[in-house]
Amino acid sequence: MTKLGPLGATHSALDTDTAVAVELEELGYDTLWLAGGQGNNLPRITELVRGTSRIQVASGILSVDRVPSASVASAYTELPAGRFVVGLGGAHGPRPLATLGDYLDEIEDVVPPSARILSALGPRMLELARDRAAGAYPYLVTPDYIASAREILGAGKQLAVLLNVVAETDATAARDAIRGGGLRFLTGLPGYAANLRRMGFTDGDLADLSDRLVDGVAVWGGFDAVAERLREYRAAGADQVVVRLDGLPREWWPRLVEALA
């Protein structure tokens, strides 16, 4: 079974600069998450695994609508065991659960469930992650959501949560930065909007990107406040918090490892 460790990281520089990956590995980060976006970043994942010595590299996430299952299976077999965490999601259309299930069938004989993480939000997707993967990788969620997701997944599965972190102590400036970081686009997507409503946010919260919404699904403040908030997610049931390091002071990078150890 994949064991993610307490702290993961993602950074835009990982797309091009292996030296950043080496630095994060040396600092003690447990997992590098390479955002999939709309493309196929399997070649870059391969480069990062081969350019480092032990850190896990996870796809966060590969879209099953865009990346052929044969390509995922091939990449997995070519890399050292335990180094590539296969994060999958992005199934759309009328039957997303069935689409993702079919994809998992196609890689079943090569990529074991213990090496797979699913991008999951709703209860049925969390159940699929429990039954057919090592765990789940949600985004734009609260600590209360993490507690409920842990109940669905059970104690034996991995739960990693991606968090936007802004190093800003001024509330207005911090919230404006979070709102300007793609939150408007994501809250307009049906899956994210539905999950935010399940967590108790109203249509007004979504329309206005209210302070309540921003504070509920993102992290901001000075270092101590940020570290405490990350620990709150861990206490709620997350095995790993994944921090977007873009924009954070470089001196925070090693301090986060110490704070989450």
C-alpha positions, -999 to +999 in steps of 0.1 A: +000+000+000+012+035-009+022+055+022+023+091+014+039+106+045+028+138+062+039+165+037+037+168-001+045+197-024+036+210-058+053+239-075+052+252-111+090+249-114+087+211-112+075+212-148+109+223-160+135+223-132+146+190-117+169+209-092+137+220-073+127+184-070+161+174-057+160+203-032+126+193-019+137+157-016+168+168+005+146+189+027+125+159+036+093+163+016+075+130+012+058+134-022+060+156-052+027+162-070+029+171-106-002+188-118-017+172-149-038+200-162-052+192-197-021+174-209+000+143-206+029+148-182+041+112-180+074+121-197+081+147-170+071+124-142+096+099-156+123+126-156+116+136-120+117+100-107+150+094-125+164+128-114+158+121-078+167+091-056+139+082-033+110+108-032+076+097-045+063+115-076+026+116-080+005+127-109-021+151-095-039+143-117-038+125-150-071+128-169-084+095-180-103+113-208-070+125-222-042+101-213-044+066-227-044+038-202-016+020-221+007+050-216+001+050-179+008+013-177+040+016-198+053+045-176+046+026-144+064-005-155+095+014-166+100+032-132+113+018-099+087+002-077+071+026-052+083+058-068+054+067-091+020+073-074-006+071-102-031+098-095-061+096-118-093+115-124-109+138-149-136+115-161-165+134-176-195+127-197-228+111-186-212+082-167-179+094-150-178+067-124-182+040-151-156+057-173-131+057-145-139+022-135-133+010-171-100+028-171-090+010-139-099-023-154-076-016-183-045-010-161-055-035-134-029-061-144+000-036-145-007-008-120-020-024-087-047-006-066-020+000-040-002+024-064-033+044-074-048+075-060-081+089-073-091+126-075-123+122-055-149+146-040-183+131-038-193+101-017-195+077-046-161+087-059-146+083-024-161+048-023-145+040-056-112+053-043-117+031-012-125+000-032-102+003-062-072+025-052-049+033-023-070+064-014-082+098-025-068+133-034-095+160-029-091+197-034-111+228-022-123+211+009-126+219+046-112+200+076-148+188+083-149+174+048-117+155+055-132+140+086-162+127+066-140+115+038-120+095+063-151+078+075-159+067+040-124+056+031-117+038+063-086+038+084-065+017+060-066+041+030-045+071+022-060+106+021-040+135+007-055+170+005-042+197-019-042+232-002-037+267-015-015+286+009-010+323+009+017+339+031-002+370+039-013+383+073-036+410+060-070+394+056-082+415+027-050+410+007-049+373+014-085+367+004-081+387-027-050+367-037-069+334-032-099+347-052-076+357-080-059+323-081-084+304-101-111+300-074-138+316-096-132+292-124-132+261-102-163+270-083-180+273-116-173+236-124-202+213-116-182+188-096-166+214-073-197+234-070-218+204-059-192+194-034-190+229-019-228+228-015-225+194+002-201+211+027-227+237+035-217+266+013-246+285-003-251+296-038-244+331-025-211+320-011-202+306-045-214+336-064-196+361-042-166+340-033-174+349+002-150+353+030-165+323+046-159+302+015-123+315+010-114+309+047-130+274+046-111+259+017-078+278+017-050+287+041-035+321+048-016+340+074+019+341+089+039+309+093+026+299+127-011+303+116-005+284+084+013+256+102-015+253+127-041+252+099-022+224+081-021+204+113-058+209+116-063+191+083-040+163+095-059+160+128-091+157+108-078+126+091-055+136+062-025+114+059-008+141+038-012+178+032+000+189-002+011+226-002+014+248-033+048+263-027+045+289-054+046+324-038+056+311-004+089+324+012+117+301+004+127+300+041+093+284+048+101+253+028+123+236+055+101+250+083+070+233+069+088+199+070+097+205+107+061+217+115+044+187+100+069+160+111 
